[in-house]
Amino acid sequence: MFTGTGTALVTPFRRDGSLDEPTLGALIERQIDAGIDFLVPCGTTGESPTLTHEEHLRVCQIAVELAKGRVPVLAGAGGYHTAEVIALAQKLAAIGVDGILSVTPYYNKPTQEGLFQHYKAIAEAVRLPIVVYSVQGRTGVNVEPATVRRLAAIENIVGIKEASGNISQMAAILNVVPEDFIVLSGDDAITLPLIALGGRGVISVVSNEIPRDMARLTRLALDGDFPAARQIHRRVHPLMEVNFVESNPMPVKAAMAQMGLLEPVWRLPLVAPKAENEARIRAVLESLELLHTAELPYAAAHAAA
């Protein structure tokens, strides 16, 4: 179900900081029309730590309603309090999401046994498919290959979003998990090498800006056409890089604002990128002919609403 390109959706806000539902709907339709394989609302890219509980559920509900079975919805539900994660995941299950993406507990830095017991408890309480999200650079804890192997033996833990940046670790995971366990890249630029090792796709940031290109790149690689996939990768790699010139999702939302897709609004403690980085983002967009080319700019979404 969660193979190919899944877009880690940004969450659009209005100038007053409130959730911008019309623009969110337009962005979701743009993703589906472009051929992405699944939607991932309320992850880190969606500024989930700044969303209220009600907003988190509302964003996922909109994704479910608009997807209408056309693509699966893998909703974010993670954190350092296992019971709270379970409660949120159960509410997401009730609104009809197809799976849960659960980032490792952050800040409290559990042991590998603690990680196993955390995910085991979630899996026992929520029968939806669960994708573990390992991103040590943000959470301070790594899910080691031996732990992934143990988690893969739990029936409804179906995959991992691997964002360690460590290709050797990704290879080690692929060597110890069952063939049907889904290993996804958490970094756009590592999608091709991971697929070459046996990975199944990516949960992507750059597909917020270029969903059609990223979906095609991933499908070509999964089909074994690496020369064609490399051509796309080489063309769009500067955009993958500039999306992380500052902390995600500050650059990607700045780029999408320049493309006319949303208002340039973040919730504190995130702020707009520095002026020199805004200029770098603009230069990359110009080189790819992406400025003001959005199919569904936020202004049109609001007019329709």
N, C-alpha and C positions, 0 to 999 in steps of 0.2 A: 504493500500500500504506500509506503513512504520511500519510494525509489525515484531517482531522477533529481529534479530541481525543486526544492521547497523554498519559498521566499519567507525570510524572517521579516515580516511586515513591520514597517515603521508605524507609529501611531500619530496621526495628524491632530494638531490642536488649533483652535482659533486664536486670534490675537489676544483675547482675554484669558487664554490658558485652558479653556474648556475643551472637551472632546469634540472633534469636528466630524460628526457622523456622515454628512453627505460626502465629504472628501474621502473618508475611509471607504465608503461604498464604491466610489469611483476608482480608487486605487485597487480594490479587490477585483472589480470587473476588468480593469486593465490587465491585471495579472492573469486572470483566467483566459481572457481573450488572446493573450500572448502565448498561451500554451504551457504555463508552468504546471508542475505535477501535483503539488500540494501547497497549502497555505500554513504558515506558522505565525499566528498572532500571539502577542503578549510575551515575547521573549525579551532578551536584553536589548535588541534593536528596537523593539516596541516600547522601550522605556518603562517596562513593567514595574520596576521598584517605585516609580512615581505615580502609578495608577491606584485609585481607590479600589477597594474590593468590588464595588458595583461597576466601576468603569472596566475593570478587567473582564468581568462576566459579560458586560455589554459589548465590548469589542469582539469577544469570541462568539457571542450570539449573532452579531451582524455577519461575521465570517461564515458561520454555519448557514444562516438564512440565505445569503447570496450564493454560496457554493452550491447549494441545492443538489448535492450528490455529484456535481460535475467534477469536483476535485476533493480529496480528503482535507480535513482540518486537524492539524497537530498543534494543540494549544499548550502554551507555556504554563507550567505549574511546578515551581521549585522553591527551595529556600532552606533555611537552617533549622526550622521547627517542623519536625516530621508530622505531627498531628495537624498543624495548620495546612501543610501541603496536601495531606489526605482530604481535609475538609474542602479545600478549593478544588481539587481534582474531582471529587464526588459531585460538586455543583456543576463543573464543566461537563461531566458525563451526562448529567441530567438535561443540559441544554443541547446535547447531541453532537459534541465533538467526536472525532474519529480516533483520537489518540492524545497522549500527553507527552510533552517534552519537558523533562524535569532536570534542571540544573543541579549540580551537586550542592550540598550545604556549603555556605560561604562563611567566612570569618571564624566560626568555631572549629574548623579544621579537624573533622573526625578522622579516626583511623580507617584503614581499609575494611576492617570488620564493621566499624560503625557505618561506613558507606553501604556495605552489603545489607546490613540490617535495616537501614533507612529505606533503600529501594525495595527490599523484600516486603516491608510493612506497607508501602504504597501499593505494590502489586497485589497484595492480598486484599486490600481494601477497595481497590478500583480495578475492575476487570477489563478495562480498556487496554489496548496496546500501549506500552510505555517505551519511550526512547530516552535513554540516559544522556545527559549533556555534561561532558567533561571539558572544562576550560580553566585550567590551573592558573593562568595569568590573571584571571578575574576573581577566582574563588579562593585561591591559596591551597587547593587540594587537588591531587591527581587521582584519576581512577586507573589503577595499574592493570596490565593485561590479565593477571591472575584473578583479579576481582571481576573484571568484565567476563571472564570465562565462567565464574560462579553465577553471575547475574544472568548470563545467557541461558542457563539451565532452568530459569524460572519462566514458565510458559508464556506469560504476557509481557515479559521484558523482551522486546523484539529487535532492539538496535541501540546504537550509540552515535551521538553527534560528537565527533572527536576533534577538539579544537586545541590540542596541545601544541600543534605545530611541529611535532616530532614524528617524522616519517617512519623512523625505526620502530617507535612504539606502535604506530598504526599497523605496520607489517606484523608485529608480534601479536597484536589483537586478532588480526585476520587469520593468523596461524593457529589460534586456540579456540575460536568460536565456531559453531556449526555453520554450514554453508548458507543456511537461510537467515542467519543473523545479519541485520542491516548495519553496515558501517558507513556513516556519512561524514563528509568533510565539514568542519565548522569554519573553514577558511576558503574563500573563493579561489585563491591562487594555488591551493593544494588539491583542487578537485581532480585534475588530470592524473597526477601521480598516484593519488589514492585509488582512483578507478583502475589504473593499470595494475595495482596490487590486489584488486578484488573488491574494492569499495563499490557502493551502490549509488552514489550521488553526493549532493551537497545541500546543506541548509544555508542559503545564500543571502548576503547583504546586497551585492551588486545587482541582483535581479530586481530589486526595487526600482532601479533606474533602467535596466536593460533586460527585462524578463524574457523577451523573445530570443535574444542572443545567448543568454545563459542557459535557457532550456535546450536550445539547439546544441550548444557546446557539450552539455552533459549527455544528451541522447547520442550524439556522434561517438563520444568516448565509450559509452556503454555498448554501442553497436560495434566497437572495435575500429572505428575510422579515426584513428588518432591524428593522421595528417590534417584532415579537415578540422578536427577539434582544436588542434594547435593553431591553425590559422586564426580562428576566432579568439582563442586565448591570447595570442600575441597582440591582436588589435585592441582588446579591451583590458589587458593587464594594467595599463596606467590608471584606469578608473578603479580597478580592484585595489591598487596601492593607495591612491589618493583618498579613498574612503576611510583610511586609517591614519591619515596625516595628523588627526587628533582623535580622541576617544570616540568610538562608535556609540551612538548614531549621530554625532554632531556633523561630520562631513557629509554623510549620505543624505541627511535632511536638507543641508545647505544646497547640495547638488540638485535635489528634487525641487527645491524652491526656485532655483535658477532655471530649471526646466519647465516651470509653471505647473507643477503637480500638487503643491501644497504651500501653506503659509510657513515662513521660516520661524517656527516657534518650538522651543524646547522647554522642558520643565527643569527648574533648578534641582540639583546643582549643575545640570548641563546648560551650556550657553552656546551662542553662535561661535563658529570658528574665528580665529584671528583674521584680520583683513588680508594678510599675506597668504594665508591658507585658502580663504575665499577666492583669491585671485588664482591660486594654483588649481583649485577645483574648476573654476571657470575655463581656464586654459585647456584642461583635459576635456571638458564637455565640448568646447569649440572644436578641438581636434577630432572628436568623434561625431561632430555635427548633431549634438543633442540639445543645444540650447533652444528653448521655446518650441520643442517639437513634440511635446506630450500629447497623446491622443485624447486624454480626458483631464484637462487642467482643472484645478480646484474651482476656478471661477464658474466654469460651465456646470460643475457639480452643484454648486450653490444655486445657480440659476434654475437648474432642473428641480431642485428641492423646493 
